């Protein structure tokens, strides 16, 4: 589910092998542009640790950020991630869940973490997703 290709790319660079990127499937950009959120700046965290104590520390660090945060997770940990967000950020935390992008079951949920968790449980949703956690607490001073 995650891409370990950076190891190979690094070796190619070290060995002076030309890298030619090809456009292809991508879940991050479609999630951001369809979210309805200000995406001028965001913090890409990626995958949280599956280990409980490390995961807790990661979430506590993320909570301190005044950012739109992108979190990826394996499909079978969707409910756990939503439960963790409720525990550390609160049940009213606004999130966007892009579910099964480019598939027939594709859907984008925009609501509180608790309401989306209820829907995930009710519909027994299991599949690939990207989660945007809108942790912005104040208007950006640059604007």
N, CA, C and O atoms as CSV, one atom per row, in Angstrom:
chain,resi,resn,atom,element,x,y,z
A,1,UNK,N,N,0.828,-1.199,0.000
A,1,UNK,CA,C,0.000,0.000,0.000
A,1,UNK,C,C,0.865,1.252,0.000
A,1,UNK,O,O,0.498,2.238,-0.640
A,2,UNK,N,N,1.979,1.249,0.682
A,2,UNK,CA,C,2.876,2.404,0.601
A,2,UNK,C,C,3.968,2.084,-0.418
A,2,UNK,O,O,4.176,0.925,-0.777
A,3,UNK,N,N,4.651,3.110,-0.870
A,3,UNK,CA,C,5.615,2.942,-1.951
A,3,UNK,C,C,7.046,2.991,-1.432
A,3,UNK,O,O,7.535,4.062,-1.073
A,4,UNK,N,N,7.728,1.844,-1.387
A,4,UNK,CA,C,9.130,1.830,-0.953
A,4,UNK,C,C,10.091,2.148,-2.099
A,4,UNK,O,O,11.298,1.948,-1.963
A,5,UNK,N,N,9.572,2.639,-3.220
A,5,UNK,CA,C,10.381,2.900,-4.398
A,5,UNK,C,C,11.478,3.924,-4.216
A,5,UNK,O,O,12.409,3.981,-5.019
A,6,UNK,N,N,11.387,4.737,-3.171
A,6,UNK,CA,C,12.406,5.771,-2.978
A,6,UNK,C,C,13.789,5.159,-2.752
A,6,UNK,O,O,14.800,5.794,-3.054
A,7,UNK,N,N,13.845,3.936,-2.227
A,7,UNK,CA,C,15.143,3.281,-2.046
A,7,UNK,C,C,15.810,3.028,-3.407
A,7,UNK,O,O,17.001,3.278,-3.590
A,8,UNK,N,N,15.017,2.532,-4.340
A,8,UNK,CA,C,15.531,2.273,-5.682
A,8,UNK,C,C,15.923,3.578,-6.377
A,8,UNK,O,O,16.973,3.652,-7.016
A,9,UNK,N,N,15.086,4.597,-6.253
A,9,UNK,CA,C,15.386,5.892,-6.863
A,9,UNK,C,C,16.686,6.453,-6.297
A,9,UNK,O,O,17.520,6.967,-7.042
A,10,UNK,N,N,16.856,6.354,-4.993
A,10,UNK,CA,C,18.088,6.847,-4.364
A,10,UNK,C,C,19.318,6.124,-4.920
A,10,UNK,O,O,20.340,6.752,-5.200
A,11,UNK,N,N,19.213,4.807,-5.078
A,11,UNK,CA,C,20.329,4.042,-5.649
A,11,UNK,C,C,20.624,4.474,-7.084
A,11,UNK,O,O,21.784,4.590,-7.480
A,12,UNK,N,N,19.574,4.708,-7.852
A,12,UNK,CA,C,19.768,5.168,-9.230
A,12,UNK,C,C,20.481,6.515,-9.256
A,12,UNK,O,O,21.399,6.717,-10.051
A,13,UNK,N,N,20.068,7.423,-8.402
A,13,UNK,CA,C,20.700,8.744,-8.340
A,13,UNK,C,C,22.168,8.605,-7.966
A,13,UNK,O,O,23.032,9.227,-8.583
A,14,UNK,N,N,22.448,7.793,-6.960
A,14,UNK,CA,C,23.836,7.583,-6.532
A,14,UNK,C,C,24.701,6.987,-7.642
A,14,UNK,O,O,25.904,7.241,-7.714
A,15,UNK,N,N,24.066,6.191,-8.503
A,15,UNK,CA,C,24.792,5.541,-9.593
A,15,UNK,C,C,24.634,6.269,-10.926
A,15,UNK,O,O,24.911,5.715,-11.989
A,16,UNK,N,N,24.179,7.530,-10.848
A,16,UNK,CA,C,24.074,8.396,-12.026
A,16,UNK,C,C,23.158,7.822,-13.112
A,16,UNK,O,O,23.392,8.022,-14.304
A,17,UNK,N,N,22.126,7.114,-12.687
A,17,UNK,CA,C,21.125,6.584,-13.614
A,17,UNK,C,C,19.991,7.602,-13.697
A,17,UNK,O,O,19.459,8.032,-12.673
A,18,UNK,N,N,19.628,7.980,-14.906
A,18,UNK,CA,C,18.600,9.002,-15.113
A,18,UNK,C,C,17.231,8.496,-14.641
A,18,UNK,O,O,16.835,7.369,-14.937
A,19,UNK,N,N,16.529,9.344,-13.910
A,19,UNK,CA,C,15.184,9.038,-13.419
A,19,UNK,C,C,14.186,9.804,-14.282
A,19,UNK,O,O,14.322,11.013,-14.466
A,20,UNK,N,N,13.187,9.105,-14.811
A,20,UNK,CA,C,12.144,9.738,-15.614
A,20,UNK,C,C,10.799,9.426,-14.956
A,20,UNK,O,O,10.303,8.305,-15.075
A,21,UNK,N,N,10.202,10.405,-14.262
A,21,UNK,CA,C,8.915,10.150,-13.611
A,21,UNK,C,C,7.781,10.079,-14.633
A,21,UNK,O,O,7.759,10.832,-15.606
A,22,UNK,N,N,6.853,9.176,-14.400
A,22,UNK,CA,C,5.686,9.030,-15.261
A,22,UNK,C,C,4.436,9.364,-14.465
A,22,UNK,O,O,4.286,8.901,-13.334
A,23,UNK,N,N,3.535,10.160,-15.034
A,23,UNK,CA,C,2.290,10.439,-14.318
A,23,UNK,C,C,1.450,9.167,-14.247
A,23,UNK,O,O,1.471,8.333,-15.152
A,24,UNK,N,N,0.732,9.046,-13.176
A,24,UNK,CA,C,-0.089,7.852,-13.019
A,24,UNK,C,C,-1.075,8.022,-11.888
A,24,UNK,O,O,-1.396,9.137,-11.476
A,25,UNK,N,N,-1.540,6.914,-11.402
A,25,UNK,CA,C,-2.526,6.922,-10.319
A,25,UNK,C,C,-1.962,7.638,-9.104
A,25,UNK,O,O,-0.806,7.445,-8.727
A,26,UNK,N,N,-2.793,8.461,-8.504
A,26,UNK,CA,C,-2.376,9.257,-7.355
A,26,UNK,C,C,-3.618,9.568,-6.545
A,26,UNK,O,O,-4.597,10.075,-7.094
A,27,UNK,N,N,-3.604,9.283,-5.270
A,27,UNK,CA,C,-4.774,9.557,-4.434
A,27,UNK,C,C,-4.675,10.885,-3.699
A,27,UNK,O,O,-5.697,11.445,-3.302
A,28,UNK,N,N,-3.474,11.394,-3.512
A,28,UNK,CA,C,-3.291,12.615,-2.731
A,28,UNK,C,C,-3.901,13.839,-3.413
A,28,UNK,O,O,-4.728,14.528,-2.815
A,29,UNK,N,N,-3.508,14.115,-4.640
A,29,UNK,CA,C,-3.997,15.322,-5.312
A,29,UNK,C,C,-5.505,15.310,-5.542
A,29,UNK,O,O,-6.150,16.326,-5.283
A,30,UNK,N,N,-6.106,14.205,-6.018
A,30,UNK,CA,C,-7.564,14.208,-6.149
A,30,UNK,C,C,-8.283,14.446,-4.815
A,30,UNK,O,O,-9.320,15.107,-4.777
A,31,UNK,N,N,-7.733,13.912,-3.734
A,31,UNK,CA,C,-8.339,14.136,-2.416
A,31,UNK,C,C,-8.287,15.610,-2.052
A,31,UNK,O,O,-9.289,16.185,-1.626
A,32,UNK,N,N,-7.131,16.216,-2.219
A,32,UNK,CA,C,-6.982,17.631,-1.873
A,32,UNK,C,C,-7.913,18.515,-2.694
A,32,UNK,O,O,-8.624,19.350,-2.135
A,33,UNK,N,N,-7.918,18.342,-4.017
A,33,UNK,CA,C,-8.702,19.255,-4.856
A,33,UNK,C,C,-10.202,19.039,-4.717
A,33,UNK,O,O,-10.974,19.965,-4.968
A,34,UNK,N,N,-10.637,17.855,-4.328
A,34,UNK,CA,C,-12.071,17.607,-4.167
A,34,UNK,C,C,-12.561,17.832,-2.740
A,34,UNK,O,O,-13.747,17.659,-2.458
A,35,UNK,N,N,-11.669,18.211,-1.847
A,35,UNK,CA,C,-12.020,18.343,-0.427
A,35,UNK,C,C,-12.885,19.558,-0.122
A,35,UNK,O,O,-13.679,19.536,0.818
A,36,UNK,N,N,-12.737,20.611,-0.905
A,36,UNK,CA,C,-13.422,21.855,-0.589
A,36,UNK,C,C,-12.674,22.689,0.431
A,36,UNK,O,O,-13.164,23.736,0.855
A,37,UNK,N,N,-11.499,22.243,0.830
A,37,UNK,CA,C,-10.694,22.960,1.821
A,37,UNK,C,C,-9.622,23.795,1.128
A,37,UNK,O,O,-9.286,23.558,-0.032
A,38,UNK,N,N,-9.099,24.764,1.849
A,38,UNK,CA,C,-7.983,25.560,1.349
A,38,UNK,C,C,-6.752,24.659,1.337
A,38,UNK,O,O,-6.294,24.203,2.385
A,39,UNK,N,N,-6.228,24.411,0.150
A,39,UNK,CA,C,-5.097,23.483,0.028
A,39,UNK,C,C,-3.803,24.206,-0.351
A,39,UNK,O,O,-2.844,23.577,-0.798
A,40,UNK,N,N,-3.783,25.512,-0.172
A,40,UNK,CA,C,-2.566,26.252,-0.496
A,40,UNK,C,C,-1.378,25.718,0.302
A,40,UNK,O,O,-0.267,25.620,-0.219
A,41,UNK,N,N,-1.616,25.375,1.557
A,41,UNK,CA,C,-0.595,24.774,2.411
A,41,UNK,C,C,-1.211,23.573,3.110
A,41,UNK,O,O,-2.357,23.619,3.555
A,42,UNK,N,N,-0.444,22.508,3.198
A,42,UNK,CA,C,-0.900,21.342,3.954
A,42,UNK,C,C,0.325,20.590,4.447
A,42,UNK,O,O,1.432,20.782,3.943
A,43,UNK,N,N,0.115,19.737,5.434
A,43,UNK,CA,C,1.192,18.947,6.019
A,43,UNK,C,C,0.919,17.483,5.685
A,43,UNK,O,O,-0.073,16.911,6.138
A,44,UNK,N,N,1.793,16.886,4.899
A,44,UNK,CA,C,1.646,15.479,4.549
A,44,UNK,C,C,2.369,14.643,5.598
A,44,UNK,O,O,3.597,14.657,5.676
A,45,UNK,N,N,1.604,13.923,6.397
A,45,UNK,CA,C,2.225,13.063,7.395
A,45,UNK,C,C,2.463,11.662,6.844
A,45,UNK,O,O,3.507,11.063,7.099
A,46,UNK,N,N,1.523,11.149,6.106
A,46,UNK,CA,C,1.664,9.793,5.588
A,46,UNK,C,C,1.069,8.784,6.553
A,46,UNK,O,O,-0.015,8.999,7.094
A,47,UNK,N,N,1.778,7.683,6.770
A,47,UNK,CA,C,1.252,6.575,7.561
A,47,UNK,C,C,1.641,6.692,9.024
A,47,UNK,O,O,2.799,6.940,9.360
A,48,UNK,N,N,0.647,6.509,9.890
A,48,UNK,CA,C,0.894,6.446,11.328
A,48,UNK,C,C,1.431,5.058,11.683
A,48,UNK,O,O,1.168,4.081,10.982
A,49,UNK,N,N,2.168,4.989,12.753
A,49,UNK,CA,C,2.674,3.705,13.228
A,49,UNK,C,C,1.509,2.831,13.700
A,49,UNK,O,O,0.552,3.345,14.280
A,50,UNK,N,N,1.576,1.528,13.462
A,50,UNK,CA,C,0.554,0.638,14.013
A,50,UNK,C,C,0.786,0.347,15.500
A,50,UNK,O,O,-0.097,-0.182,16.176
A,51,UNK,N,N,1.975,0.694,16.007
A,51,UNK,CA,C,2.298,0.446,17.412
A,51,UNK,C,C,1.639,1.512,18.278
A,51,UNK,O,O,1.829,2.709,18.063
A,52,UNK,N,N,0.864,1.060,19.257
A,52,UNK,CA,C,-0.004,1.939,20.039
A,52,UNK,C,C,0.709,3.148,20.642
A,52,UNK,O,O,0.238,4.273,20.477
A,53,UNK,N,N,1.809,2.952,21.322
A,53,UNK,CA,C,2.480,4.063,22.013
A,53,UNK,C,C,3.115,5.041,21.024
A,53,UNK,O,O,3.048,6.255,21.219
A,54,UNK,N,N,3.725,4.518,19.974
A,54,UNK,CA,C,4.317,5.402,18.954
A,54,UNK,C,C,3.213,6.193,18.263
A,54,UNK,O,O,3.348,7.396,18.041
A,55,UNK,N,N,2.133,5.518,17.927
A,55,UNK,CA,C,0.983,6.150,17.274
A,55,UNK,C,C,0.428,7.280,18.142
A,55,UNK,O,O,0.110,8.358,17.641
A,56,UNK,N,N,0.316,7.026,19.439
A,56,UNK,CA,C,-0.172,8.043,20.375
A,56,UNK,C,C,0.723,9.279,20.316
A,56,UNK,O,O,0.225,10.402,20.232
A,57,UNK,N,N,2.037,9.080,20.359
A,57,UNK,CA,C,2.973,10.214,20.310
A,57,UNK,C,C,2.870,10.960,18.981
A,57,UNK,O,O,2.945,12.188,18.946
A,58,UNK,N,N,2.701,10.219,17.896
A,58,UNK,CA,C,2.543,10.857,16.584
A,58,UNK,C,C,1.297,11.741,16.565
A,58,UNK,O,O,1.344,12.879,16.097
A,59,UNK,N,N,0.200,11.221,17.067
A,59,UNK,CA,C,-1.051,11.981,17.073
A,59,UNK,C,C,-0.958,13.210,17.972
A,59,UNK,O,O,-1.492,14.267,17.639
A,60,UNK,N,N,-0.286,13.074,19.104
A,60,UNK,CA,C,-0.109,14.231,19.989
A,60,UNK,C,C,0.741,15.315,19.320
A,60,UNK,O,O,0.479,16.504,19.499
A,61,UNK,N,N,1.753,14.912,18.556
A,61,UNK,CA,C,2.563,15.894,17.804
A,61,UNK,C,C,1.728,16.557,16.711
A,61,UNK,O,O,1.809,17.769,16.512
A,62,UNK,N,N,0.935,15.767,16.012
A,62,UNK,CA,C,0.098,16.318,14.946
A,62,UNK,C,C,-0.931,17.300,15.495
A,62,UNK,O,O,-1.269,18.290,14.846
A,63,UNK,N,N,-1.421,17.016,16.688
A,63,UNK,CA,C,-2.430,17.891,17.295
A,63,UNK,C,C,-1.894,19.303,17.502
A,63,UNK,O,O,-2.665,20.263,17.498
A,64,UNK,N,N,-0.594,19.441,17.681
A,64,UNK,CA,C,0.011,20.759,17.906
A,64,UNK,C,C,0.111,21.585,16.625
A,64,UNK,O,O,0.332,22.795,16.681
A,65,UNK,N,N,-0.048,20.941,15.482
A,65,UNK,CA,C,0.073,21.646,14.208
A,65,UNK,C,C,-1.199,22.422,13.887
A,65,UNK,O,O,-2.306,21.923,14.088
A,66,UNK,N,N,-1.041,23.610,13.402
A,66,UNK,CA,C,-2.160,24.439,12.955
A,66,UNK,C,C,-2.217,24.329,11.426
A,66,UNK,O,O,-1.984,25.303,10.711
A,67,UNK,N,N,-2.530,23.134,10.948
A,67,UNK,CA,C,-2.427,22.823,9.521
A,67,UNK,C,C,-3.548,21.904,9.061
A,67,UNK,O,O,-4.252,21.295,9.867
A,68,UNK,N,N,-3.693,21.824,7.766
A,68,UNK,CA,C,-4.453,20.760,7.139
A,68,UNK,C,C,-3.486,19.581,7.057
A,68,UNK,O,O,-2.419,19.693,6.454
A,69,UNK,N,N,-3.855,18.457,7.660
A,69,UNK,CA,C,-2.944,17.317,7.782
A,69,UNK,C,C,-3.455,16.160,6.923
A,69,UNK,O,O,-4.630,15.800,6.988
A,70,UNK,N,N,-2.566,15.587,6.125
A,70,UNK,CA,C,-2.897,14.444,5.279
A,70,UNK,C,C,-2.381,13.182,5.953
A,70,UNK,O,O,-1.194,13.062,6.257
A,71,UNK,N,N,-3.294,12.244,6.181
A,71,UNK,CA,C,-2.932,10.974,6.811
A,71,UNK,C,C,-3.356,9.835,5.891
A,71,UNK,O,O,-4.472,9.812,5.373
A,72,UNK,N,N,-2.449,8.904,5.707
A,72,UNK,CA,C,-2.735,7.687,4.952
A,72,UNK,C,C,-2.789,6.548,5.975
A,72,UNK,O,O,-2.179,6.626,7.041
A,73,UNK,N,N,-3.519,5.506,5.636
A,73,UNK,CA,C,-3.596,4.365,6.546
A,73,UNK,C,C,-4.043,3.158,5.748
A,73,UNK,O,O,-4.664,3.297,4.694
A,74,UNK,N,N,-3.734,1.992,6.240
A,74,UNK,CA,C,-4.162,0.775,5.563
A,74,UNK,C,C,-5.675,0.621,5.708
A,74,UNK,O,O,-6.244,1.053,6.711
A,75,UNK,N,N,-6.336,0.010,4.718
A,75,UNK,CA,C,-7.799,-0.084,4.730
A,75,UNK,C,C,-8.382,-0.711,5.991
A,75,UNK,O,O,-9.443,-0.290,6.452
A,76,UNK,N,N,-7.711,-1.707,6.551
A,76,UNK,CA,C,-8.275,-2.393,7.714
A,76,UNK,C,C,-8.114,-1.608,9.018
A,76,UNK,O,O,-8.582,-2.058,10.064
A,77,UNK,N,N,-7.462,-0.446,8.975
A,77,UNK,CA,C,-7.337,0.373,10.188
A,77,UNK,C,C,-8.151,1.664,10.109
A,77,UNK,O,O,-7.908,2.592,10.880
A,78,UNK,N,N,-9.100,1.733,9.202
A,78,UNK,CA,C,-9.917,2.941,9.059
A,78,UNK,C,C,-10.678,3.259,10.346
A,78,UNK,O,O,-10.617,4.388,10.832
A,79,UNK,N,N,-11.385,2.289,10.897
A,79,UNK,CA,C,-12.155,2.527,12.129
A,79,UNK,C,C,-11.231,2.935,13.274
A,79,UNK,O,O,-11.554,3.835,14.050
A,80,UNK,N,N,-10.099,2.280,13.375
A,80,UNK,CA,C,-9.140,2.618,14.442
A,80,UNK,C,C,-8.646,4.053,14.286
A,80,UNK,O,O,-8.543,4.784,15.271
A,81,UNK,N,N,-8.343,4.458,13.056
A,81,UNK,CA,C,-7.871,5.821,12.829
A,81,UNK,C,C,-8.933,6.837,13.234
A,81,UNK,O,O,-8.627,7.822,13.907
A,82,UNK,N,N,-10.167,6.606,12.831
A,82,UNK,CA,C,-11.244,7.532,13.191
A,82,UNK,C,C,-11.446,7.576,14.704
A,82,UNK,O,O,-11.662,8.648,15.269
A,83,UNK,N,N,-11.377,6.429,15.357
A,83,UNK,CA,C,-11.490,6.373,16.818
A,83,UNK,C,C,-10.346,7.135,17.476
A,83,UNK,O,O,-10.561,7.859,18.448
A,84,UNK,N,N,-9.137,6.977,16.954
A,84,UNK,CA,C,-7.981,7.703,17.492
A,84,UNK,C,C,-8.135,9.212,17.301
A,84,UNK,O,O,-7.808,9.987,18.199
A,85,UNK,N,N,-8.625,9.625,16.149
A,85,UNK,CA,C,-8.830,11.060,15.909
A,85,UNK,C,C,-9.830,11.619,16.911
A,85,UNK,O,O,-9.629,12.705,17.453
A,86,UNK,N,N,-10.898,10.885,17.155
A,86,UNK,CA,C,-11.889,11.321,18.144
A,86,UNK,C,C,-11.245,11.416,19.525
A,86,UNK,O,O,-11.498,12.371,20.260
A,87,UNK,N,N,-10.419,10.443,19.883
A,87,UNK,CA,C,-9.762,10.438,21.194
A,87,UNK,C,C,-8.806,11.605,21.383
A,87,UNK,O,O,-8.776,12.212,22.453
A,88,UNK,N,N,-8.023,11.927,20.356
A,88,UNK,CA,C,-6.969,12.939,20.503
A,88,UNK,C,C,-7.356,14.329,20.011
A,88,UNK,O,O,-6.815,15.326,20.491
A,89,UNK,N,N,-8.284,14.408,19.061
A,89,UNK,CA,C,-8.664,15.707,18.496
A,89,UNK,C,C,-10.092,16.112,18.861
A,89,UNK,O,O,-10.453,17.282,18.737
A,90,UNK,N,N,-10.898,15.161,19.307
A,90,UNK,CA,C,-12.272,15.447,19.690
A,90,UNK,C,C,-13.272,14.953,18.657
A,90,UNK,O,O,-12.953,14.838,17.474
A,91,UNK,N,N,-14.484,14.664,19.115
A,91,UNK,CA,C,-15.511,14.093,18.240
A,91,UNK,C,C,-16.000,15.068,17.174
A,91,UNK,O,O,-16.533,14.652,16.145
A,92,UNK,N,N,-15.818,16.365,17.420
A,92,UNK,CA,C,-16.271,17.376,16.459
A,92,UNK,C,C,-15.182,17.785,15.467
A,92,UNK,O,O,-15.371,18.717,14.686
A,93,UNK,N,N,-14.050,17.092,15.498
A,93,UNK,CA,C,-12.959,17.402,14.568
A,93,UNK,C,C,-13.439,17.233,13.131
A,93,UNK,O,O,-13.964,16.179,12.771
A,94,UNK,N,N,-13.264,18.256,12.318
A,94,UNK,CA,C,-13.665,18.206,10.909
A,94,UNK,C,C,-12.623,17.431,10.103
A,94,UNK,O,O,-11.421,17.678,10.203
A,95,UNK,N,N,-13.116,16.495,9.309
A,95,UNK,CA,C,-12.235,15.715,8.443
A,95,UNK,C,C,-12.883,15.541,7.070
A,95,UNK,O,O,-14.083,15.749,6.890
A,96,UNK,N,N,-12.060,15.159,6.132
A,96,UNK,CA,C,-12.525,14.730,4.816
A,96,UNK,C,C,-11.940,13.341,4.604
A,96,UNK,O,O,-10.740,13.126,4.778
A,97,UNK,N,N,-12.792,12.410,4.231
A,97,UNK,CA,C,-12.362,11.045,3.979
A,97,UNK,C,C,-12.638,10.732,2.516
A,97,UNK,O,O,-13.794,10.624,2.106
A,98,UNK,N,N,-11.583,10.588,1.735
A,98,UNK,CA,C,-11.715,10.200,0.326
A,98,UNK,C,C,-11.593,8.685,0.277
A,98,UNK,O,O,-10.531,8.124,0.548
A,99,UNK,N,N,-12.679,8.042,-0.066
A,99,UNK,CA,C,-12.798,6.590,0.041
A,99,UNK,C,C,-12.843,5.942,-1.344
A,99,UNK,O,O,-13.662,6.314,-2.184
A,100,UNK,N,N,-11.971,4.988,-1.569
A,100,UNK,CA,C,-11.928,4.193,-2.804
A,100,UNK,C,C,-11.962,5.063,-4.063
A,100,UNK,O,O,-12.770,4.838,-4.963
A,101,UNK,N,N,-11.081,6.048,-4.110
A,101,UNK,CA,C,-11.017,6.916,-5.283
A,101,UNK,C,C,-10.782,6.106,-6.555
A,101,UNK,O,O,-10.030,5.131,-6.555
A,102,UNK,N,N,-11.423,6.514,-7.613
A,102,UNK,CA,C,-11.363,5.920,-8.962
A,102,UNK,C,C,-12.033,4.549,-9.054
A,102,UNK,O,O,-11.923,3.886,-10.085
A,103,UNK,N,N,-12.713,4.117,-8.014
A,103,UNK,CA,C,-13.428,2.841,-8.050
A,103,UNK,C,C,-14.927,3.122,-8.099
A,103,UNK,O,O,-15.357,4.251,-7.864
A,104,UNK,N,N,-15.722,2.098,-8.404
A,104,UNK,CA,C,-17.171,2.277,-8.478
A,104,UNK,C,C,-17.759,2.760,-7.156
A,104,UNK,O,O,-18.737,3.508,-7.151
A,105,UNK,N,N,-17.171,2.337,-6.034
A,105,UNK,CA,C,-17.684,2.706,-4.710
A,105,UNK,C,C,-17.130,4.034,-4.214
A,105,UNK,O,O,-17.334,4.386,-3.052
A,106,UNK,N,N,-16.435,4.779,-5.069
A,106,UNK,CA,C,-15.803,6.037,-4.659
A,106,UNK,C,C,-16.794,6.951,-3.944
A,106,UNK,O,O,-17.943,7.097,-4.362
A,107,UNK,N,N,-16.326,7.556,-2.866
A,107,UNK,CA,C,-17.140,8.528,-2.135
A,107,UNK,C,C,-16.207,9.463,-1.378
A,107,UNK,O,O,-15.087,9.096,-1.023
A,108,UNK,N,N,-16.687,10.664,-1.143
A,108,UNK,CA,C,-15.926,11.620,-0.350
A,108,UNK,C,C,-16.831,12.100,0.768
A,108,UNK,O,O,-17.881,12.696,0.528
A,109,UNK,N,N,-16.408,11.831,1.991
A,109,UNK,CA,C,-17.169,12.194,3.177
A,109,UNK,C,C,-16.561,13.455,3.771
A,109,UNK,O,O,-15.350,13.529,3.976
A,110,UNK,N,N,-17.401,14.445,4.047
A,110,UNK,CA,C,-16.951,15.701,4.652
A,110,UNK,C,C,-17.832,15.954,5.873
A,110,UNK,O,O,-18.994,16.339,5.739
A,111,UNK,N,N,-17.275,15.738,7.058
A,111,UNK,CA,C,-18.087,15.879,8.272
A,111,UNK,C,C,-17.162,15.801,9.482
A,111,UNK,O,O,-15.940,15.888,9.358
A,112,UNK,N,N,-17.769,15.636,10.648
A,112,UNK,CA,C,-16.975,15.454,11.859
A,112,UNK,C,C,-16.478,14.010,11.914
A,112,UNK,O,O,-17.047,13.119,11.283
A,113,UNK,N,N,-15.420,13.798,12.669
A,113,UNK,CA,C,-14.862,12.452,12.810
A,113,UNK,C,C,-15.903,11.485,13.368
A,113,UNK,O,O,-15.980,10.337,12.929
A,114,UNK,N,N,-16.702,11.938,14.333
A,114,UNK,CA,C,-17.692,11.035,14.936
A,114,UNK,C,C,-18.795,10.667,13.947
A,114,UNK,O,O,-19.218,9.511,13.908
A,115,UNK,N,N,-19.268,11.617,13.153
A,115,UNK,CA,C,-20.311,11.305,12.174
A,115,UNK,C,C,-19.794,10.387,11.070
A,115,UNK,O,O,-20.503,9.488,10.618
A,116,UNK,N,N,-18.573,10.616,10.646
A,116,UNK,CA,C,-18.006,9.745,9.611
A,116,UNK,C,C,-17.764,8.346,10.172
A,116,UNK,O,O,-17.992,7.359,9.473
A,117,UNK,N,N,-17.308,8.242,11.420
A,117,UNK,CA,C,-17.131,6.919,12.032
A,117,UNK,C,C,-18.465,6.175,12.074
A,117,UNK,O,O,-18.514,4.985,11.763
A,118,UNK,N,N,-19.539,6.855,12.452
A,118,UNK,CA,C,-20.867,6.212,12.483
A,118,UNK,C,C,-21.232,5.665,11.111
A,118,UNK,O,O,-21.750,4.554,10.998
A,119,UNK,N,N,-20.963,6.442,10.073
A,119,UNK,CA,C,-21.284,6.011,8.717
A,119,UNK,C,C,-20.405,4.836,8.281
A,119,UNK,O,O,-20.886,3.903,7.638
A,120,UNK,N,N,-19.135,4.883,8.625
A,120,UNK,CA,C,-18.213,3.789,8.288
A,120,UNK,C,C,-18.668,2.493,8.956
A,120,UNK,O,O,-18.653,1.432,8.332
A,121,UNK,N,N,-19.071,2.579,10.224
A,121,UNK,CA,C,-19.544,1.395,10.952
A,121,UNK,C,C,-20.859,0.901,10.355
A,121,UNK,O,O,-21.022,-0.293,10.104
A,122,UNK,N,N,-21.799,1.825,10.130
A,122,UNK,CA,C,-23.117,1.468,9.602
A,122,UNK,C,C,-23.012,0.767,8.251
A,122,UNK,O,O,-23.691,-0.231,8.006
A,123,UNK,N,N,-22.157,1.295,7.380
A,123,UNK,CA,C,-22.029,0.742,6.032
A,123,UNK,C,C,-20.913,-0.302,5.925
A,123,UNK,O,O,-20.665,-0.849,4.850
A,124,UNK,N,N,-20.243,-0.571,7.055
A,124,UNK,CA,C,-19.136,-1.535,7.100
A,124,UNK,C,C,-18.115,-1.273,5.986
A,124,UNK,O,O,-17.740,-2.175,5.238
A,125,UNK,N,N,-17.680,-0.017,5.899
A,125,UNK,CA,C,-16.754,0.388,4.844
A,125,UNK,C,C,-15.344,-0.110,5.131
A,125,UNK,O,O,-14.812,0.077,6.226
A,126,UNK,N,N,-14.759,-0.739,4.140
A,126,UNK,CA,C,-13.372,-1.211,4.215
A,126,UNK,C,C,-12.769,-1.015,2.836
A,126,UNK,O,O,-13.240,-1.587,1.853
A,127,UNK,N,N,-11.738,-0.214,2.772
A,127,UNK,CA,C,-11.105,0.016,1.481
A,127,UNK,C,C,-10.073,1.109,1.580
A,127,UNK,O,O,-9.888,1.716,2.635
A,128,UNK,N,N,-9.403,1.356,0.473
A,128,UNK,CA,C,-8.355,2.365,0.435
A,128,UNK,C,C,-8.960,3.747,0.676
A,128,UNK,O,O,-10.085,4.029,0.263
A,129,UNK,N,N,-8.194,4.599,1.350
A,129,UNK,CA,C,-8.687,5.939,1.630
A,129,UNK,C,C,-7.535,6.883,1.920
A,129,UNK,O,O,-6.414,6.465,2.210
A,130,UNK,N,N,-7.845,8.163,1.834
A,130,UNK,CA,C,-6.953,9.236,2.273
A,130,UNK,C,C,-7.779,10.095,3.212
A,130,UNK,O,O,-8.941,10.386,2.929
A,131,UNK,N,N,-7.190,10.503,4.325
A,131,UNK,CA,C,-7.905,11.312,5.306
A,131,UNK,C,C,-7.250,12.683,5.432
A,131,UNK,O,O,-6.036,12.792,5.608
A,132,UNK,N,N,-8.065,13.721,5.339
A,132,UNK,CA,C,-7.611,15.089,5.579
A,132,UNK,C,C,-8.174,15.531,6.909
A,132,UNK,O,O,-9.384,15.477,7.132
A,133,UNK,N,N,-7.305,15.962,7.781
A,133,UNK,CA,C,-7.687,16.412,9.110
A,133,UNK,C,C,-7.491,17.927,9.139
A,133,UNK,O,O,-6.361,18.413,9.092
A,134,UNK,N,N,-8.589,18.663,9.217
A,134,UNK,CA,C,-8.499,20.122,9.192
A,134,UNK,C,C,-8.248,20.629,10.606
A,134,UNK,O,O,-9.184,20.899,11.359
A,135,UNK,N,N,-6.987,20.751,10.950
A,135,UNK,CA,C,-6.592,21.150,12.301
A,135,UNK,C,C,-6.236,22.634,12.383
A,135,UNK,O,O,-5.549,23.068,13.307
A,136,UNK,N,N,-6.709,23.399,11.412
A,136,UNK,CA,C,-6.428,24.839,11.441
A,136,UNK,C,C,-7.309,25.486,12.499
A,136,UNK,O,O,-8.533,25.358,12.480
A,137,UNK,N,N,-6.660,26.181,13.418
A,137,UNK,CA,C,-7.388,26.782,14.532
A,137,UNK,C,C,-7.621,28.267,14.348
A,137,UNK,O,O,-8.479,28.851,15.010
A,138,UNK,N,N,-6.868,28.876,13.459
A,138,UNK,CA,C,-7.036,30.307,13.238
A,138,UNK,C,C,-6.769,30.621,11.775
A,138,UNK,O,O,-6.165,29.825,11.056
A,139,UNK,N,N,-7.215,31.761,11.355
A,139,UNK,CA,C,-6.985,32.189,9.977
A,139,UNK,C,C,-5.509,32.481,9.796
A,139,UNK,O,O,-4.877,33.111,10.644
A,140,UNK,N,N,-4.975,32.022,8.694
A,140,UNK,CA,C,-3.562,32.225,8.385
A,140,UNK,C,C,-3.251,33.715,8.334
A,140,UNK,O,O,-3.939,34.467,7.644
A,141,UNK,N,N,-2.231,34.145,9.051
A,141,UNK,CA,C,-1.867,35.563,9.152
A,141,UNK,C,C,-1.393,36.143,7.827
A,141,UNK,O,O,-1.388,37.364,7.668
A,142,UNK,N,N,-0.994,35.304,6.866
A,142,UNK,CA,C,-0.510,35.797,5.576
A,142,UNK,C,C,-1.631,36.383,4.731
A,142,UNK,O,O,-1.362,37.157,3.813
A,143,UNK,N,N,-2.839,36.045,5.010
A,143,UNK,CA,C,-3.954,36.452,4.142
A,143,UNK,C,C,-4.668,37.643,4.678
A,143,UNK,O,O,-5.629,38.113,4.068
